[in-house]
Amino acid sequence: MRLKGMTKAAVAKELGIKDIGRLKVWMRKFKQQGEFGLVDTRGRRKQYVDQER
């Protein structure tokens, strides 16, 4: 939505995000690392998908 030109406030309102700062963090991670930057890395994985990394 942001990449299509919507404002942060409009995106937050439409998706029900109360903290616009969180949206800013997600956008920064996306710009730096692409979709991989948005993957939740908290906790341990039950199974490794790509063991060569």
C-alpha atoms as one frame of an Amber mdcrd trajectory, in Angstrom:
protein
   0.000   0.000   0.000   2.830   2.379   0.883   4.643   1.478  -2.320   1.493
   2.357  -4.255   1.477   5.869  -2.763  -0.798   5.663   0.265   0.228   7.703
   3.287   1.420   5.981   6.462  -1.653   7.248   8.292  -4.034   5.880   5.639
  -2.336   2.471   5.636  -2.366   2.302   9.429  -6.045   3.213   9.543  -7.058
   0.689   6.891  -5.105  -2.156   8.517  -5.994  -1.222  12.089  -2.410  -0.454
  13.141  -2.486   1.882  16.113   1.273   2.612  16.196   2.391   4.384  13.005
   5.987   4.061  14.255   5.705   0.292  13.813   4.764   0.842  10.165   7.860
   3.036   9.720  10.058   0.267  11.137   8.495  -2.322   8.812   9.046  -0.053
   5.784  12.699   0.531   6.712  13.283  -3.225   7.102  11.554  -3.889   3.773
  13.697  -1.304   1.969  16.903  -2.720   3.454  16.243  -6.463   3.246  13.174
  -6.981   1.075  10.504  -9.451   2.144  13.057 -11.428   4.186  13.340  -8.432
   6.536   9.678  -8.839   7.481   9.989 -12.478   8.562   9.367 -12.987  12.273
  12.647 -14.323  13.666  11.614 -14.482  17.313  11.952 -17.817  19.073  13.284
 -21.042  17.689  12.147 -22.608  14.471  10.691 -26.068  14.686  12.128 -26.949
  11.309  14.761 -25.377   9.050  13.571 -24.899   5.513  16.957 -24.089   3.938
  19.806 -25.798   5.767  22.489 -24.409   3.422  22.209 -20.877   4.833
